[in-house]
Amino acid sequence: MGHASVEEWAGHYDADSSRKSVQVSSDGLSALARLDDDGGTSSVYVPCFFGKAESYEKASLHVLVADASVIGESRLTGAELRQAVTDFAYQLAKRAYALGECDQGVDFPARLPRYREAKQD
């Protein structure tokens, strides 16, 4: 849990310009995966509000970020690896969100949008 905008969160992963990432979003939830051949690194961003408020904007925003990665060799590579690691991080985020007892509910879709095959620049 912490405080960060979606832009700050995503910027953290793209800070090293040699390591681009691909990102998807759905109803306030975001996920990204680094585009590299060495392994899978994914992150999921979920807004979490504390303090009952009459409006979405007045609640105290925190974010829950779940990170997952593969160390070493994997059976999957490329887009398949990125998607599998992101799906794992998404399940972690859903569980942590439930344990975090956020006041305003986020509707978690059954799954996040799929990454399209992205080329590394």
C-alpha positions as protocol buffer text, in pm:
chain_id: "A"
residue {
  index: 1
  type: MET
  ca { x: 0 y: 0 z: 0 }
}
residue {
  index: 2
  type: GLY
  ca { x: 116 y: 348 z: -70 }
}
residue {
  index: 3
  type: HIS
  ca { x: 41 y: 669 z: -255 }
}
residue {
  index: 4
  type: ALA
  ca { x: 116 y: 694 z: -626 }
}
residue {
  index: 5
  type: SER
  ca { x: -68 y: 797 z: -937 }
}
residue {
  index: 6
  type: VAL
  ca { x: -93 y: 555 z: -1226 }
}
residue {
  index: 7
  type: GLU
  ca { x: 159 y: 772 z: -1410 }
}
residue {
  index: 8
  type: GLU
  ca { x: 411 y: 760 z: -1121 }
}
residue {
  index: 9
  type: TRP
  ca { x: 368 y: 384 z: -1089 }
}
residue {
  index: 10
  type: ALA
  ca { x: 415 y: 323 z: -1462 }
}
residue {
  index: 11
  type: GLY
  ca { x: 704 y: 572 z: -1477 }
}
residue {
  index: 12
  type: HIS
  ca { x: 891 y: 369 z: -1217 }
}
residue {
  index: 13
  type: TYR
  ca { x: 901 y: 76 z: -1457 }
}
residue {
  index: 14
  type: ASP
  ca { x: 999 y: 285 z: -1760 }
}
residue {
  index: 15
  type: ALA
  ca { x: 1265 y: 489 z: -1576 }
}
residue {
  index: 16
  type: ASP
  ca { x: 1536 y: 291 z: -1753 }
}
residue {
  index: 17
  type: SER
  ca { x: 1465 y: 379 z: -2116 }
}
residue {
  index: 18
  type: SER
  ca { x: 1625 y: 57 z: -2236 }
}
residue {
  index: 19
  type: ARG
  ca { x: 1350 y: -144 z: -2067 }
}
residue {
  index: 20
  type: LYS
  ca { x: 1011 y: -53 z: -2212 }
}
residue {
  index: 21
  type: SER
  ca { x: 685 y: -193 z: -2085 }
}
residue {
  index: 22
  type: VAL
  ca { x: 339 y: -276 z: -2218 }
}
residue {
  index: 23
  type: GLN
  ca { x: 31 y: -171 z: -2019 }
}
residue {
  index: 24
  type: VAL
  ca { x: -340 y: -260 z: -2005 }
}
residue {
  index: 25
  type: SER
  ca { x: -623 y: -108 z: -1799 }
}
residue {
  index: 26
  type: SER
  ca { x: -978 y: -195 z: -1697 }
}
residue {
  index: 27
  type: ASP
  ca { x: -1210 y: 13 z: -1477 }
}
residue {
  index: 28
  type: GLY
  ca { x: -935 y: 185 z: -1277 }
}
residue {
  index: 29
  type: LEU
  ca { x: -713 y: -123 z: -1253 }
}
residue {
  index: 30
  type: SER
  ca { x: -387 y: -123 z: -1448 }
}
residue {
  index: 31
  type: ALA
  ca { x: -125 y: -382 z: -1523 }
}
residue {
  index: 32
  type: LEU
  ca { x: 208 y: -367 z: -1695 }
}
residue {
  index: 33
  type: ALA
  ca { x: 484 y: -600 z: -1796 }
}
residue {
  index: 34
  type: ARG
  ca { x: 840 y: -521 z: -1890 }
}
residue {
  index: 35
  type: LEU
  ca { x: 938 y: -601 z: -2245 }
}
residue {
  index: 36
  type: ASP
  ca { x: 1261 y: -790 z: -2211 }
}
residue {
  index: 37
  type: ASP
  ca { x: 1385 y: -1129 z: -2312 }
}
residue {
  index: 38
  type: ASP
  ca { x: 1557 y: -1207 z: -1983 }
}
residue {
  index: 39
  type: GLY
  ca { x: 1252 y: -1284 z: -1774 }
}
residue {
  index: 40
  type: GLY
  ca { x: 904 y: -1187 z: -1677 }
}
residue {
  index: 41
  type: THR
  ca { x: 837 y: -885 z: -1455 }
}
residue {
  index: 42
  type: SER
  ca { x: 479 y: -766 z: -1411 }
}
residue {
  index: 43
  type: SER
  ca { x: 295 y: -527 z: -1183 }
}
residue {
  index: 44
  type: VAL
  ca { x: -72 y: -464 z: -1106 }
}
residue {
  index: 45
  type: TYR
  ca { x: -204 y: -129 z: -976 }
}
residue {
  index: 46
  type: VAL
  ca { x: -532 y: -120 z: -777 }
}
residue {
  index: 47
  type: PRO
  ca { x: -685 y: 193 z: -619 }
}
residue {
  index: 48
  type: CYS
  ca { x: -785 y: 149 z: -254 }
}
residue {
  index: 49
  type: PHE
  ca { x: -987 y: 413 z: -69 }
}
residue {
  index: 50
  type: PHE
  ca { x: -999 y: 460 z: 307 }
}
residue {
  index: 51
  type: GLY
  ca { x: -1246 y: 680 z: 489 }
}
residue {
  index: 52
  type: LYS
  ca { x: -1607 y: 663 z: 390 }
}
residue {
  index: 53
  type: ALA
  ca { x: -1678 y: 952 z: 158 }
}
residue {
  index: 54
  type: GLU
  ca { x: -1979 y: 1075 z: -34 }
}
residue {
  index: 55
  type: SER
  ca { x: -1777 y: 1097 z: -350 }
}
residue {
  index: 56
  type: TYR
  ca { x: -1498 y: 904 z: -511 }
}
residue {
  index: 57
  type: GLU
  ca { x: -1279 y: 1218 z: -523 }
}
residue {
  index: 58
  type: LYS
  ca { x: -1306 y: 1297 z: -147 }
}
residue {
  index: 59
  type: ALA
  ca { x: -1193 y: 958 z: -19 }
}
residue {
  index: 60
  type: SER
  ca { x: -831 y: 909 z: 83 }
}
residue {
  index: 61
  type: LEU
  ca { x: -667 y: 728 z: -208 }
}
residue {
  index: 62
  type: HIS
  ca { x: -407 y: 465 z: -148 }
}
residue {
  index: 63
  type: VAL
  ca { x: -289 y: 215 z: -401 }
}
residue {
  index: 64
  type: LEU
  ca { x: -211 y: -148 z: -376 }
}
residue {
  index: 65
  type: VAL
  ca { x: 63 y: -269 z: -609 }
}
residue {
  index: 66
  type: ALA
  ca { x: 134 y: -637 z: -661 }
}
residue {
  index: 67
  type: ASP
  ca { x: 460 y: -725 z: -835 }
}
residue {
  index: 68
  type: ALA
  ca { x: 560 y: -1065 z: -968 }
}
residue {
  index: 69
  type: SER
  ca { x: 857 y: -1189 z: -1164 }
}
residue {
  index: 70
  type: VAL
  ca { x: 1026 y: -1500 z: -1294 }
}
residue {
  index: 71
  type: ILE
  ca { x: 1385 y: -1564 z: -1199 }
}
residue {
  index: 72
  type: GLY
  ca { x: 1576 y: -1804 z: -1419 }
}
residue {
  index: 73
  type: GLU
  ca { x: 1450 y: -2002 z: -1713 }
}
residue {
  index: 74
  type: SER
  ca { x: 1082 y: -2049 z: -1790 }
}
residue {
  index: 75
  type: ARG
  ca { x: 881 y: -2272 z: -2020 }
}
residue {
  index: 76
  type: LEU
  ca { x: 712 y: -1959 z: -2157 }
}
residue {
  index: 77
  type: THR
  ca { x: 866 y: -1663 z: -2337 }
}
residue {
  index: 78
  type: GLY
  ca { x: 758 y: -1331 z: -2486 }
}
residue {
  index: 79
  type: ALA
  ca { x: 392 y: -1231 z: -2467 }
}
residue {
  index: 80
  type: GLU
  ca { x: 289 y: -1565 z: -2313 }
}
residue {
  index: 81
  type: LEU
  ca { x: 534 y: -1520 z: -2025 }
}
residue {
  index: 82
  type: ARG
  ca { x: 429 y: -1159 z: -1968 }
}
residue {
  index: 83
  type: GLN
  ca { x: 62 y: -1257 z: -1960 }
}
residue {
  index: 84
  type: ALA
  ca { x: 115 y: -1552 z: -1722 }
}
residue {
  index: 85
  type: VAL
  ca { x: 318 y: -1345 z: -1475 }
}
residue {
  index: 86
  type: THR
  ca { x: 65 y: -1060 z: -1493 }
}
residue {
  index: 87
  type: ASP
  ca { x: -223 y: -1300 z: -1431 }
}
residue {
  index: 88
  type: PHE
  ca { x: -39 y: -1429 z: -1123 }
}
residue {
  index: 89
  type: ALA
  ca { x: 19 y: -1072 z: -995 }
}
residue {
  index: 90
  type: TYR
  ca { x: -350 y: -998 z: -1058 }
}
residue {
  index: 91
  type: GLN
  ca { x: -456 y: -1289 z: -837 }
}
residue {
  index: 92
  type: LEU
  ca { x: -218 y: -1162 z: -565 }
}
residue {
  index: 93
  type: ALA
  ca { x: -366 y: -813 z: -595 }
}
residue {
  index: 94
  type: LYS
  ca { x: -722 y: -943 z: -563 }
}
residue {
  index: 95
  type: ARG
  ca { x: -634 y: -1134 z: -247 }
}
residue {
  index: 96
  type: ALA
  ca { x: -440 y: -844 z: -93 }
}
residue {
  index: 97
  type: TYR
  ca { x: -727 y: -609 z: -175 }
}
residue {
  index: 98
  type: ALA
  ca { x: -970 y: -832 z: 15 }
}
residue {
  index: 99
  type: LEU
  ca { x: -735 y: -843 z: 314 }
}
residue {
  index: 100
  type: GLY
  ca { x: -674 y: -466 z: 297 }
}
residue {
  index: 101
  type: GLU
  ca { x: -1040 y: -389 z: 371 }
}
residue {
  index: 102
  type: CYS
  ca { x: -1068 y: -94 z: 136 }
}
residue {
  index: 103
  type: ASP
  ca { x: -1387 y: 104 z: 193 }
}
residue {
  index: 104
  type: GLN
  ca { x: -1502 y: 151 z: -164 }
}
residue {
  index: 105
  type: GLY
  ca { x: -1525 y: -159 z: -372 }
}
residue {
  index: 106
  type: VAL
  ca { x: -1338 y: -218 z: -694 }
}
residue {
  index: 107
  type: ASP
  ca { x: -1511 y: -447 z: -940 }
}
residue {
  index: 108
  type: PHE
  ca { x: -1242 y: -694 z: -1037 }
}
residue {
  index: 109
  type: PRO
  ca { x: -1310 y: -841 z: -1380 }
}
residue {
  index: 110
  type: ALA
  ca { x: -1265 y: -1216 z: -1417 }
}
residue {
  index: 111
  type: ARG
  ca { x: -939 y: -1135 z: -1594 }
}
residue {
  index: 112
  type: LEU
  ca { x: -750 y: -831 z: -1712 }
}
residue {
  index: 113
  type: PRO
  ca { x: -742 y: -739 z: -2079 }
}
residue {
  index: 114
  type: ARG
  ca { x: -487 y: -945 z: -2270 }
}
residue {
  index: 115
  type: TYR
  ca { x: -158 y: -797 z: -2385 }
}
residue {
  index: 116
  type: ARG
  ca { x: -113 y: -786 z: -2757 }
}
residue {
  index: 117
  type: GLU
  ca { x: 217 y: -900 z: -2897 }
}
residue {
  index: 118
  type: ALA
  ca { x: 427 y: -584 z: -2855 }
}
residue {
  index: 119
  type: LYS
  ca { x: 758 y: -519 z: -3022 }
}
residue {
  index: 120
  type: GLN
  ca { x: 1049 y: -393 z: -2820 }
}
residue {
  index: 121
  type: ASP
  ca { x: 1180 y: -57 z: -2952 }
}
